[in-house]
Amino acid sequence: MSQPTKNTALITGASTGIGAVYAKRLAARGYNLVLVARDTARLQALASTLEQAGAKAAILPADLTRREDRAAVERRLEADATITMLVNNAGMAMNGPLASNDPDVLERMIELNVTAATRLAAAAARAFSTRRSGTIINIASVLALAPEQFNGPYSATKAFVLALTQSMRQELGPLGIQVQAVLPGATRTEIWERAGMNISNLPAEMVMDVEEMVDAALSGLDQNEAVTIPSLPDIADWQKLTEARFALGPNLSRQHAAARYGRA
Ligand SMILES: NC(=O)c1ccc[n+]([C@@H]2O[C@H](COP(=O)([O-])OP(=O)(O)OC[C@H]3O[C@@H](n4cnc5c(N)ncnc54)[C@H](OP(=O)(O)O)[C@@H]3O)[C@@H](O)[C@H]2O)c1
């Protein structure tokens, strides 16, 4: 008798950090993997570790700031019907005030955190809508909610990912597709060093280990949360913000300006 086909998860930014931990945890949950990032040697090393643990792991090296590489990943999402999950995780950060940020690096960050994340989410949405099932996990950041605390453009890319996910959840939920935004706080990975920062300068009580962060995020997925904030002790705080946002709804677009803007 033939074995039932295993589900496959495609993870971007799988060569290290949050993405690599997702790969290990999803392999343990019975998924095969497609691992995407630029560093082929690291992807290969992770793939062989996962293979030894019994998962099938393919590597798809890609620089997601490059249009042709993004297109190859989009094609894989659409063509491979075993793919039932996208972990839209690849990202980079920047440091410092807007006026001193290198505009070319800014543009690259937006290409990766916004353009690639959106194009891959759209490709997965098309593929999973046809299959009427699937899971899309978008890795945002708590900075989506706190842009005053860090580099503005980075925080703005993550606010984009949060808004995109909230909208996708509404559109795709009725089609049987699960959509989750994960908002990590400071998590111990290479992203800090890559952006020229030293995570040791943060108070230890603000920094989570990457395994704990991903395990909490997967628990949030199992609980079908739309938005998972691993470090938030009381979920009621998030619910209050959501209710306040929805309460604004009926007044966000009206025929006349509000009285405080001078209209009698
Ligand atoms: N760590 C935190 O404190 C934290 C907090 C909130 C949100 N996040 C978000 O979590 C996600 C993962 O970050 P992390 O902390 O795990 O960072 P990380 O350790 O630096 O890993 C980033 C991953 O993205 C890949 N990547 C970077 N540039 C890429 C490109 N141009 N094309 C394809 N892949 C690329 C990297 O692989 P290659 O270098 O091999 O390409 C690596 O696999 C990001 O979206 C980040 O914004 C992180």
The ligand as a Tripos MOL2 file, in Angstrom:
@<TRIPOS>MOLECULE
LIG
   48    52     1     0     0
SMALL
NO_CHARGES

@<TRIPOS>ATOM
      1 N1         14.6490   38.2960   16.3190 N.am      1 LIG1
      2 C1         13.7990   39.2420   16.6950 C.2       1 LIG1
      3 O1         13.9930   39.9340   17.7170 O.2       1 LIG1
      4 C2         12.5440   39.4520   15.9000 C.ar      1 LIG1
      5 C3         11.4920   40.1540   16.5090 C.ar      1 LIG1
      6 C4         10.3290   40.3810   15.7920 C.ar      1 LIG1
      7 C5         10.2190   39.9160   14.5020 C.ar      1 LIG1
      8 N2         11.2550   39.2510   13.9240 N.ar      1 LIG1
      9 C6         11.0670   38.8010   12.5290 C.3       1 LIG1
     10 O2         11.2830   37.4160   12.4520 O.3       1 LIG1
     11 C7         11.7080   37.0670   11.1430 C.3       1 LIG1
     12 C8         12.9050   36.1500   11.2300 C.3       1 LIG1
     13 O3         13.9640   36.8810   11.8210 O.3       1 LIG1
     14 P1         15.1080   36.2220   12.7030 P.3       1 LIG1
     15 O4         15.1280   36.9350   13.9880 O.co2     1 LIG1
     16 O5         15.0210   34.7460   12.6710 O.co2     1 LIG1
     17 O6         16.3560   36.7630   11.8660 O.3       1 LIG1
     18 P2         17.6840   36.0670   11.3650 P.3       1 LIG1
     19 O7         18.2080   35.1320   12.3970 O.co2     1 LIG1
     20 O8         18.5550   37.1670   10.8770 O.co2     1 LIG1
     21 O9         17.1620   35.2160   10.1250 O.3       1 LIG1
     22 C9         16.6660   35.8640    8.9960 C.3       1 LIG1
     23 C10        16.4140   34.8160    7.9230 C.3       1 LIG1
     24 O10        15.9870   35.4890    6.7250 O.3       1 LIG1
     25 C11        16.8590   35.1170    5.6610 C.3       1 LIG1
     26 N3         17.0670   36.2260    4.7580 N.ar      1 LIG1
     27 C12        17.6230   37.4400    5.0310 C.ar      1 LIG1
     28 N4         17.7030   38.1650    3.9090 N.ar      1 LIG1
     29 C13        17.1750   37.3980    2.9070 C.ar      1 LIG1
     30 C14        17.0040   37.5830    1.5230 C.ar      1 LIG1
     31 N5         17.3860   38.7080    0.8970 N.pl3     1 LIG1
     32 N6         16.4410   36.5800    0.7980 N.ar      1 LIG1
     33 C15        16.0660   35.4290    1.3920 C.ar      1 LIG1
     34 N7         16.2190   35.1990    2.7070 N.ar      1 LIG1
     35 C16        16.7730   36.1740    3.4570 C.ar      1 LIG1
     36 C17        18.1650   34.7290    6.3320 C.3       1 LIG1
     37 O11        18.8920   33.7830    5.5550 O.3       1 LIG1
     38 P3         20.0940   34.0760    4.5500 P.3       1 LIG1
     39 O12        20.9980   35.0820    5.1660 O.co2     1 LIG1
     40 O13        20.6930   32.7060    4.3820 O.co2     1 LIG1
     41 O14        19.4270   34.5420    3.2960 O.co2     1 LIG1
     42 C18        17.6540   34.0290    7.5910 C.3       1 LIG1
     43 O15        17.3190   32.6990    7.2850 O.3       1 LIG1
     44 C19        11.9650   38.3850   10.4120 C.3       1 LIG1
     45 O16        10.8650   38.6880    9.5840 O.3       1 LIG1
     46 C20        12.0630   39.3890   11.5390 C.3       1 LIG1
     47 O17        11.7040   40.6880   11.1270 O.3       1 LIG1
     48 C21        12.4030   39.0000   14.5960 C.ar      1 LIG1
@<TRIPOS>BOND
     1     1     2 1
     2     2     3 2
     3     2     4 1
     4     4     5 ar
     5     4    48 ar
     6     5     6 ar
     7     6     7 ar
     8     7     8 ar
     9     8     9 1
    10     8    48 ar
    11     9    10 1
    12     9    46 1
    13    10    11 1
    14    11    12 1
    15    11    44 1
    16    12    13 1
    17    13    14 1
    18    14    15 2
    19    14    16 1
    20    14    17 1
    21    17    18 1
    22    18    19 2
    23    18    20 1
    24    18    21 1
    25    21    22 1
    26    22    23 1
    27    23    24 1
    28    23    42 1
    29    24    25 1
    30    25    26 1
    31    25    36 1
    32    26    27 ar
    33    26    35 ar
    34    27    28 ar
    35    28    29 ar
    36    29    30 ar
    37    29    35 ar
    38    30    31 1
    39    30    32 ar
    40    32    33 ar
    41    33    34 ar
    42    34    35 ar
    43    36    37 1
    44    36    42 1
    45    37    38 1
    46    38    39 2
    47    38    40 1
    48    38    41 1
    49    42    43 1
    50    44    45 1
    51    44    46 1
    52    46    47 1
@<TRIPOS>SUBSTRUCTURE
     1 LIG1         1 GROUP 0 **** ****
